[in-house]
């Protein structure tokens, strides 16, 4: 999930910068709001294509059991 949100935020940022620079020279908030909606749709599509090859890696990451490497040290210090 974190990988997907990271890609989404990078695409949202990049497209909004480029879109506002070229398509909103007057710096109108109405145009910016319209661009944001289009930006989100384009970004979601780009994230889908970008993360499709990473799907096995993301599944493997989600199946890894997260453990605390310091749990043995903490258990010994409490005893």
C-alpha angles and dihedrals in degrees: 000000000000092000091053093048090048092054091045093052093048092050092045091051096045096046093045092052094048094040095050092045095053104025103034109045091150090058092231114174091214092058089044091053091051091048090050092058092049090042092056093051093048092045093052090052092048091049090052092053093042097050097041093087089045094055096102091048093049091049090050090051092051092051095052111106109232112223133182108244090200096055093100092049091049092048092051093048092052092051 
